Amino acid sequence: MDKIDTIFESFVNNNLFKNKMVLQSNYTPDTIPHRDNQVHSVASILAPALRGERVSNLFVYGKTGTGKTLSVQHVGNRILSKLQELGNDHLKFLYINCKMKKVADTEYRIIAELINELGGSVPATGLPTDSVYSKFVELIDSKKQMIIIVLDEIDQAVKKISDNFIYTLTRMNSELRNAQISIIGISNSLTFMDHLDPRVKSSLGEEELVFSPYNALQLQDILKERAEMAFKEGVIQEGVIAKCAAYAAREHGDARRALDLLRVAGELAERQNNSKILLEHIDQANQKIEKDKMLDIIESEPKQFQLVLASIMDLERKRDPDGIFTGDVYNSYQIICEKTKNEVLTQRRVSDILAEFDMLGIINARVISKGRQGRTREIKLMLAPEIREKAQEILDSSLQL
């Protein structure tokens, strides 16, 4: 038996999982622990749709993995099944994840995706945006109905294309004779509303709901419930669930992160042919997820972010003994923009991007005083050595360097 056969055999004979699906991020549980108040609030706001009335626009926000999307989808599914019981089909839920690259990077694509969800179709590009809006209005106004549009990670779409499309959607009700539209915006950014045009802010924020982070004990409850469904009996070492919850509580109480940790720890235990998931597997899973998360951020960030990061990595390779400062990054960034024929942002905007990198842990930016020349920030790249090469490959491919 060769090495590959041995690997395959160990996986066939040593299956720790009963149903891995329940630990995946796209799994929708029947119950959402520790979110009763929020679920009931969403249900109260959406309930008038059962009578065919327009519901208030709702803005839901909180950190990643606090159950926002899950709660909204749960109430959406319940309200649709209630209408089915009543023999009524006047409500449609349209869900769009604004982080998806080919869906929410232009106003045109967002409306095209909504048309798609309603069973219509428009070409991927080519029509004037006004025509796509007209097609959308025509499609929904053909009968008396209520359309609830859920824009998940709405901040990502606004970052890419401005907040104008939200205003257009909220104003659309004045054009409709039969149908009515309501919007649910979901955001991981707690300050998202502060940066919106006041008109958009007042129309989107008719109702607001905050999801606070889970604490370690609440995360343990969530993990225990899912672990019972996910793993065979007796395969989790004592203390693994608590350690998993503690890691995720440190990461702003992110339940998605906790479930990912447990799943990856299970996969690593299987690969190592262990019959149990041990405490050390949680540490290994944490390192692996950190690495993957960083690369995921680099890949999904807008082009301008990638250009600034490419500039820092370029300067790092040249290794100036005096250190790298914001001015150096901006000069290097301008050269790369010219080389790749990209628009050059102002120094202020690049400074904002650097602050965001600092927040994400991609760089460390330390403010230092240069005497009469004023203050500047010294930039240190914080990417682990083992992911720098992969990060460079992502940037080279995306920016065609």
C-alpha positions in Angstrom: 0.0 0.0 0.0 1.6 3.3 -1.0 1.4 6.6 0.9 -1.6 7.9 -0.9 -3.6 4.7 -0.2 -2.6 5.0 3.5 -4.0 8.6 3.6 -7.2 7.5 1.9 -7.6 4.5 4.2 -7.1 6.6 7.3 -9.9 8.9 6.1 -12.3 6.1 5.3 -11.7 4.4 8.7 -11.4 7.5 10.9 -14.3 9.8 10.3 -14.8 12.1 13.3 -17.7 14.0 11.6 -21.3 12.9 11.6 -22.5 16.0 9.6 -19.9 18.6 8.8 -22.5 20.7 7.0 -23.8 22.1 10.3 -20.4 23.9 10.9 -20.4 25.6 7.5 -21.2 29.3 7.3 -24.1 28.7 4.8 -26.0 26.4 7.2 -29.3 27.8 8.5 -30.2 26.4 12.0 -33.7 26.0 13.2 -33.0 28.0 16.3 -30.7 31.0 16.9 -29.4 30.9 20.5 -29.2 34.2 22.4 -30.8 36.2 19.7 -34.5 36.0 20.8 -34.9 39.8 21.3 -33.4 40.7 17.9 -35.4 38.0 16.1 -38.6 39.2 17.7 -37.8 42.8 16.7 -37.2 41.8 13.1 -40.5 39.8 13.1 -42.5 42.8 14.5 -41.0 45.1 11.9 -41.8 42.7 9.0 -45.2 41.5 10.3 -47.3 44.1 8.4 -46.2 42.4 5.2 -48.6 39.6 6.1 -51.5 42.1 5.5 -49.9 43.3 2.2 -48.7 46.5 3.8 -45.3 48.1 3.1 -42.9 47.5 6.0 -40.4 50.1 7.3 -36.9 50.1 5.9 -34.6 48.4 8.4 -30.9 48.8 9.0 -29.2 46.0 10.9 -25.6 46.3 12.1 -23.1 44.6 14.3 -19.7 42.9 14.1 -19.1 39.9 11.9 -20.5 36.6 13.2 -23.2 38.1 15.5 -26.1 36.4 13.8 -27.5 39.4 11.7 -27.9 37.6 8.4 -29.1 34.4 10.1 -31.8 36.2 12.1 -33.1 38.2 9.0 -33.2 35.1 6.8 -34.8 33.1 9.6 -37.7 35.6 10.0 -37.9 35.9 6.2 -38.4 32.2 5.8 -41.0 32.1 8.6 -43.0 34.9 7.1 -43.0 33.2 3.7 -44.2 29.9 5.1 -46.9 31.8 7.1 -48.1 33.4 3.9 -48.1 30.0 2.2 -50.3 28.7 5.0 -52.7 31.6 4.2 -52.6 30.8 0.5 -51.0 34.1 -0.3 -48.0 34.9 -2.6 -47.9 38.7 -2.5 -44.5 38.9 -0.8 -41.1 38.3 -2.3 -37.7 38.3 -0.5 -34.8 39.2 -2.6 -31.4 38.6 -1.0 -28.1 40.0 -2.4 -24.7 39.7 -0.8 -22.9 42.9 -1.7 -19.5 41.4 -1.1 -19.8 39.1 -4.2 -17.5 40.6 -6.8 -19.6 40.1 -10.0 -22.9 41.1 -8.3 -22.4 44.4 -6.4 -19.5 46.2 -8.0 -21.8 48.5 -10.1 -25.3 49.9 -9.8 -26.2 48.1 -13.1 -25.1 44.7 -11.7 -27.1 45.1 -8.5 -30.3 45.9 -10.3 -29.6 43.1 -12.9 -29.2 40.6 -10.0 -32.5 41.7 -8.5 -34.2 41.2 -12.0 -32.5 37.8 -12.1 -33.9 36.9 -8.6 -37.4 37.7 -9.9 -37.0 35.4 -12.9 -36.3 38.1 -15.5 -33.0 38.7 -17.3 -30.9 41.6 -18.7 -27.6 41.4 -20.5 -24.5 41.4 -18.1 -23.5 44.8 -19.5 -24.5 47.1 -22.4 -27.8 48.8 -21.5 -28.1 52.3 -20.0 -28.6 52.0 -16.2 -31.9 53.8 -16.5 -33.2 51.1 -18.8 -32.3 48.4 -16.3 -34.2 50.3 -13.6 -37.2 50.6 -15.9 -37.1 46.9 -16.6 -37.0 46.3 -12.8 -40.0 48.6 -12.2 -42.0 47.0 -15.0 -41.2 43.5 -13.7 -42.4 44.2 -10.1 -45.3 46.6 -10.9 -47.2 44.1 -13.0 -49.2 43.0 -9.9 -50.0 44.0 -6.3 -47.1 42.7 -4.3 -44.6 43.6 -1.6 -40.9 43.3 -2.4 -38.4 43.1 0.5 -34.8 43.6 -0.7 -32.1 42.4 1.7 -28.7 44.0 0.9 -26.2 42.1 3.0 -22.8 43.8 3.6 -24.3 46.9 2.2 -21.2 48.9 3.2 -19.2 47.0 0.6 -21.4 48.1 -2.2 -21.4 51.7 -1.0 -17.6 51.6 -0.8 -17.4 50.5 -4.4 -20.2 52.5 -6.1 -21.5 55.3 -3.7 -24.8 55.4 -1.8 -26.8 56.8 -4.8 -28.3 53.4 -5.6 -29.9 53.1 -2.1 -31.5 56.5 -2.5 -32.9 55.4 -6.0 -34.3 52.2 -4.6 -36.0 54.0 -1.6 -37.5 56.6 -3.9 -38.8 54.0 -6.3 -42.1 53.6 -4.4 -43.3 56.9 -5.7 -43.1 55.5 -9.3 -44.9 52.2 -8.4 -48.7 51.8 -8.8 -49.2 48.3 -7.6 -46.0 47.1 -5.9 -44.2 48.4 -2.8 -40.5 48.1 -2.0 -38.8 47.9 1.4 -35.1 47.6 2.1 -33.2 45.7 4.8 -29.5 46.8 4.9 -27.1 44.6 6.9 -23.6 45.9 7.8 -20.6 44.8 9.7 -19.5 48.4 10.0 -20.8 50.2 13.2 -20.1 53.6 11.7 -21.5 53.0 8.2 -24.5 55.3 8.7 -22.3 58.2 9.7 -20.8 58.5 6.2 -24.1 58.4 4.2 -25.8 61.3 2.4 -28.4 62.6 5.0 -31.3 61.8 2.5 -30.1 58.2 2.2 -29.6 58.0 6.0 -33.1 59.0 6.8 -34.7 56.8 4.3 -32.7 53.7 5.1 -32.7 54.1 8.8 -36.5 54.1 9.5 -35.8 51.3 11.9 -32.4 50.3 13.3 -31.3 47.2 15.1 -27.9 46.5 16.8 -26.5 43.0 17.2 -23.9 43.0 20.0 -21.1 40.5 20.1 -21.5 37.1 21.8 -19.6 36.5 25.0 -17.6 33.3 25.7 -20.4 31.6 27.5 -23.0 32.3 24.7 -20.4 31.0 22.1 -20.0 27.8 24.2 -23.8 27.2 24.0 -23.8 27.7 20.2 -20.7 25.4 19.7 -22.2 22.7 22.0 -25.4 22.7 20.0 -23.7 22.4 16.7 -21.0 20.0 17.9 -23.6 17.5 18.9 -25.0 17.5 15.4 -21.6 17.7 13.6 -19.4 15.1 15.4 -19.6 11.5 16.5 -20.0 11.0 20.2 -16.9 11.2 22.4 -14.5 12.6 19.8 -14.0 16.0 21.4 -11.5 16.3 24.2 -12.6 18.0 27.4 -12.0 21.8 27.2 -11.9 22.0 23.4 -15.3 23.8 23.1 -14.3 26.3 25.9 -11.0 27.0 24.2 -12.7 27.5 20.9 -15.2 29.9 22.4 -12.4 31.8 24.3 -10.5 32.3 21.0 -13.6 33.6 19.2 -14.7 35.9 22.1 -11.3 37.5 21.8 -12.1 38.1 18.1 -15.2 40.4 19.0 -17.5 37.4 19.8 -17.6 36.1 16.3 -19.7 32.9 16.2 -18.8 32.2 12.6 -15.1 32.3 13.6 -15.8 29.9 16.5 -17.6 27.4 14.2 -14.8 27.6 11.6 -12.2 26.9 14.3 -14.1 23.8 15.4 -14.5 22.5 11.9 -10.9 23.1 10.8 -9.7 21.5 14.1 -11.8 18.5 13.2 -10.3 18.3 9.7 -6.7 18.7 11.1 -7.3 15.9 13.6 -8.6 13.6 10.8 -5.5 14.4 8.6 -3.2 13.5 11.5 -5.2 10.3 12.0 -6.2 11.2 15.5 -9.3 9.6 17.0 -10.0 12.7 19.0 -10.0 16.5 18.5 -7.4 17.8 21.0 -6.7 21.2 22.5 -3.6 21.5 20.3 -5.8 21.2 17.2 -7.5 24.4 18.1 -4.2 26.3 18.2 -3.2 24.8 14.8 -6.7 25.7 13.3 -6.3 29.2 14.6 -3.0 29.7 12.8 -4.4 28.2 9.6 -7.5 30.4 9.7 -5.5 33.6 10.4 -3.4 32.8 7.3 -6.4 32.1 5.1 -8.3 35.2 6.4 -5.4 37.5 5.5 -5.1 36.2 1.9 -8.9 36.4 1.6 -8.9 40.1 2.6 -6.0 40.9 0.1 -7.9 39.1 -2.7 -11.3 40.7 -2.1 -10.2 44.3 -1.4 -10.8 46.9 -4.1 -8.0 47.6 -6.7 -6.9 50.8 -4.9 -6.3 48.9 -1.7 -4.2 46.3 -3.6 -2.2 49.1 -5.3 -1.3 50.6 -1.9 -0.4 47.2 -0.5 1.8 46.4 -3.6 3.6 49.7 -2.9 4.4 48.7 0.7 5.5 45.2 -0.4 7.7 46.7 -3.1 9.4 49.1 -0.5 9.8 46.1 1.9 11.7 44.2 -0.7 14.1 47.2 -1.2 14.5 47.4 2.5 15.4 51.0 3.3 17.5 50.9 6.5 15.9 54.1 7.7 12.4 52.5 7.6 9.3 53.1 5.4 7.2 56.2 6.0 3.9 57.3 4.6 5.5 59.7 2.1 7.6 56.8 0.7 4.5 54.6 0.3 2.7 57.4 -1.6 5.6 57.9 -4.0 5.9 54.2 -4.7 2.0 54.0 -5.1 2.1 56.8 -7.7 4.7 54.9 -9.7 2.7 51.7 -9.6 -0.5 53.5 -10.6 1.2 55.0 -13.6 2.7 51.7 -14.6 -0.7 49.9 -14.3 -2.7 52.8 -15.8 -4.8 53.3 -12.7 -6.2 56.5 -11.2 -4.0 58.1 -8.6 -5.8 58.9 -5.4 -5.0 61.9 -3.1 -2.4 61.5 -0.3 -5.3 61.9 2.2 -7.2 59.0 0.7 -4.1 56.7 0.7 -3.6 57.7 4.3 -7.2 56.4 5.0 -6.3 53.1 3.3 -3.2 52.8 5.4 -5.3 53.4 8.6 -7.6 50.6 7.4 -4.6 48.2 6.8 -3.4 49.0 10.4 -6.9 48.1 11.7 -6.9 44.8 9.8 -3.4 43.9 11.1 -1.8 43.9 7.6 0.6 46.7 8.7 1.6 48.4 11.9 1.7 52.2 11.6 3.5 54.0 14.3 3.3 57.8 14.5 6.8 59.4 15.0 7.9 63.0 15.2 10.5 64.2 12.7 11.2 67.5 14.5 10.6 70.5 12.3 9.3 68.3 9.4 6.3 67.4 11.6 4.9 64.0 12.3 4.7 61.0 10.0 3.9 57.3 10.3 6.4 54.5 10.1 5.0 51.5 8.3 5.9 47.9 9.1 4.4 45.1 7.0 2.8 42.5 9.5 2.1 39.7 7.0 3.6 36.4 8.3 6.6 35.2 6.1 4.8 32.1 4.9 2.0 34.1 3.3 3.9 37.0 1.7 4.7 35.0 -1.4 1.1 34.0 -1.9 0.0 37.6 -1.2 2.4 38.8 -3.8 1.0 36.3 -6.4 -2.5 37.6 -5.7 -1.4 41.2 -6.2 0.6 40.4 -9.4 -2.3 38.6 -10.9 -5.0 41.1 -9.9 -3.0 44.2 -10.9 -1.2 42.5 -13.8 2.2 43.7 -12.5 
